[in-house]
Amino acid sequence: MNDSLLLLKDISYSYGKVKALDGVNLLLTPGVYGLLGPNGAGKSTLMKLLLGFLPFQTGEGSLLGCDVRREKALLRRRVGYMPEGECLVPEMSGVEVTAYLGELSGMEGTEAMKRAHEVLYYVGFGEERYRKAATYSTGMKQKLKLAQAIVHDPPLLFLDEPTSGMDPQGRKELLELVREMAALKRMSILFSTHLLPDVEETCDRVIVLHRGRVLATEALSVLRERNGDAVEIETVGPREPLLERLAREGCRSAAMEGERVRVVLPKGLPPSRIWTLAGEADTPLRRFQPVKSTLEELFLELLEKSDGN
């Protein structure tokens, strides 16, 4: 039995002479994935291909067991999509928008309206559901876009910059909903964003794209194990002599709050080496605390390695 969520073989796509995807191969099992990459990496093109918005130029693929090239109508009934851009009808109320998009996903009208009320309540709407979408704040529009994406109860959800423009409280609430849908509803999620902390809070795996190629498809825990340790330090007196020695050994340093410095060691260099270098630099340490590498550090390290090849 094939339990794969997504299977892509040799997918390439070009806009004229610009190659957006270059021989992409992916095999994903059900789960929650962060889709990462700098601008122009191919993230949006990949999502549009999977949703049937762009035609395949080369290669083949299946999503939820459906042929992506030939079963587009069936896929749209099984996939939810929360786009980054505006997708709402301004003169329709929140419940009308949600029910209408439920019908477009294959639901019968009465069932779509019933379900629209349920999902709007789930994402935090009260009587606001009867107001026109044009009157909604940015945060409310983002929640409405999430509601329309899950109205037909899809097993797979695509989220494209879902917290864009939201205030901290709204962002927190939306990310909690994403975690809950993944944990309780067993929904697989492909989460595309430039906000790496959002991915750390919601995803257990990442797909990293760069220049149209897949650099990594890893569990975050595995990605951390493959990269070097990180340590927060604070020195007694000037720290520059120590930082210079750390740099010569391939360490990356970043100033933090107060006098603290975050040091990311290259793979294979033990944290104890910092003590040795501090002694050589005659720079006593007041603080030495091992910490997890952030997703941003791991992401940048992958890009640097790729550009160095």
N, C-alpha and C positions, 0 to 999 in steps of 0.2 A: 504493500500500500504506500502510495506517495503522500507523505505528510508535509511536503514543502509548502511554504507560504508563497515563495517567489523563486522562479528559475529563469535566468537570462543567459543566453549564449551568444557571444560575439556581437553585442549591440553597438552599433556606431550610428552617429547622426551628425549631419553637417548643415549649417546655414550658409549656403554658397561655399566659399573657400574656408570658412571658419568651422573647425571640427569641435562640436560641443561634447560628444561622447565618442570614445575611441576604444573599441574592443572591450566593452563592459561584460564581465561574467559575474553572476551572482547566484548563490544558492542560500536562501533564507528559510529558516524554520519559524513557526509562530513565535511571536514575542514583541517587544517594544524596542524600536530602533530609532536612534538619532541619526538623521541624514545631514552630514557636515561637509563643509568645503567653502573655500573663499569665493568671492563673486566671480562668476564665469567658470566655475568648476564643472557645471553640468547638472546641478541638482534639479532646477526647474524643468530642464529638458527631459530628464529621466522621469519625473513625476508626470509630465504631460504625455509621454509615450505610454506609461502604464495605465493612464486614464483614458487613452484613446484619442486625446486631443491632437496628437501628431502621428503621422503614419510611420511605420517601421521602414527604414531604408536598408538596413542589413540585419541579419541575425534573427533569432526567434525567442519567444518567451512565454511563460505561463504564470498566472497569478491565481491563487486559490484553486488550482487545477484547471483553470480556463485558459484557452489559447488567447493571448493578448491581441493578436492580429485579427482573429476571426470571430471572437465571441464578445464583442464590445458591449452589446446590449445586456447580456447576462452579467458581465463584470460590473456594470454601473448599478445593478440591483444589489450587488454584494459588497460594494465598496462605498464608504462614506468619504466625502472630500470637503475639507474646510479650507477654502482658498485664502491667499494673502490679500488679494484685491477685493474690491466691493462686489458683492454678488446678490445684494438684496434689492427688492422692488420697493422704492421709497413710499409709494402710496398705499401699499398693503400693510396690514397689521402684522405683528410678529407671528401670531398664530396662523394667519393666512399664508404668510411666506413659508412657514415650516410645513404646513399641510400641502401646499402646492408643490414644493420640492419633494415631499414624500410621494405624491402621485407621479411625479416625473421619474421617481425611482421604482415605479411599478406597483405602488399600493393603491387599493380601491379608495375612493373618496372619503367615505364615512370612517373607515379605519385610519386613514391618513390624518383626519382632523382629530380623532380620539388620541392617536399617538402623539400628535403635535402638542396637545395640552400636557401630556405626560412628560415629554422631554423638556418642554419649556419650564415646567415646575422643577424638574431635575436639575437644570442648569441655573436655577435661581430666579425665574420670572414669577411675578404675581400678577396683579391686574395690568401691569405694563404690557402684557402680551396682546392687549386689545388696542394699543396705540399704534400709530403708523411708524414704520421702521425709520422714516426720515427724522423722527423726533428723538431717536435713541442716542445716547452718549457712545463714545468709542468702545468702552468696556461692554456696554449692553449689545452693541452690534457684534462684537467678537463672540459673546455668549450665544447670540442668535445664530451666528454662522456655525457654531458647534452644534446647536440643537438641530439645525436642518441637516447636518452631516450624519447624525445618528438616528434620525427619525425612523428610518427603515430597519434599524437594528442590524447594521452590517457587521460581519466578522472581522473586517479590516477597515481601519480609519487612516486617512491621509491628512496630516495637519501641516499647513504651510504658514510659518510665522504666526502661530495662534495667539501669542501674547503681545503682538505688535500694538503699541499705543496704549496699553493698559496701565493703570496705576498699580502700585505695589500690592494693594489688597486684592484688586481684581485679578492680577497675575497669580497671586497665591491661590485664590479660589479656583481658577481655571486649571492650574497644575494639579491641584488636589483632585479635580474631576477626572483628569487624564489618568492619574495613578489609580483611582478607584475603578474606572472602566477597564483598565488593564488587569487589575487584581480580581475584581468581583465578577465582571462580565466576560472575562477571558477574551477580551478584544485585542487583536494584534494592531499595532500602531506604527506608522512611519512618520516621524516627527522631524520636519525640516525647519531649522532656525539658525540664526547667527548668534543667538543668546546661549552660550555654552552652559551657563548655570541651569537653564531650563532643562537641558538634556541630562545633566547630572542628577537633577531632582526626579526625573520621570523615566529615564531609559536605562536598560541594563546592557544594551549593546549599541555599537555605533558603526555606521558605514561612512568612510571618509573618501570623498571624491576630490581629485585635483587634476586640472587640465584634462578633464574627460575620462580619467582612469580611476579605478578603485585602488586606493592605497591600503586600505585595511577594512576588514569586516570582523570585528572582535567584540567580545564581552569587555566591559570597562575594567573588570578585575584582571583579565588576562593582559589587557593593554598596559595596565599599571605594572604588572609583573615583568613585562618585557622591557620596560624603561627603567631608568635609574631612580634612586631614592631622592627624596627631597627633605631638607632640614632647615628649620628656622634657627638663626643664630643672632646673638647680640654680643658685641665686643666691649671690652674695657679699654677705652682710648681709641685712637684712629684705627679704622678698619681697612683702609686702602691697601696696606701691605699684604694682608691676608687675601683680600679679593683678587689682587693681581696674581698671587700664587694659585688660587682656585681657578682663575680663568685659563692659566697656562696648562692646567690639567683637564680642561674641557668642561668645567663647571659653568653653569649659567646662574647669575645672581640678580635679584631684584629687590630694591628697597621697599620696605613695608612700613606700617604705622610705627611711629616712634623711632627707635634706633635699630629695630629688627631688620634682618636681611633674610630673604628666602633663597636658599642655594639648591639647585637641581644638579645632581651628580650624574655623569654619564654612566651607562650600564657597565657594571663590573667594578666600579670604584666604590669601596666601602665607606660609609659615613665616618668611620673612625679616622679616615685620612684627613678630615678637617682638623682634628685635634693635632695631628702631626704637623700640618702646615701652619696652624696657629702658633705652635711652639717655635717653628723655624722663623716665623715673622715677628716673634716676640709680641704677640697680640693675645692677651688672655681672653677667654670666653666667659661671659656672664650668663649666657643662655645657649642651650643646645637642645632642640626639640625636633625629633623626626616627625614628619607630617606626610599626608598623602599628596602625591602630585595632582594638581588640578587638571581637569579636562583640557583647559586652554593650553597648559604646558605640554601635555601629551600631543595635542593637535598640532601645535607649532613645531614640535620635534619631528613629527611625521612629515610635515611640509618641508622642513629644512633638509631632512634626509633625502626626500624625493628630488628636491632642486639640486642637491649635491651630486646626484647620479648622472 
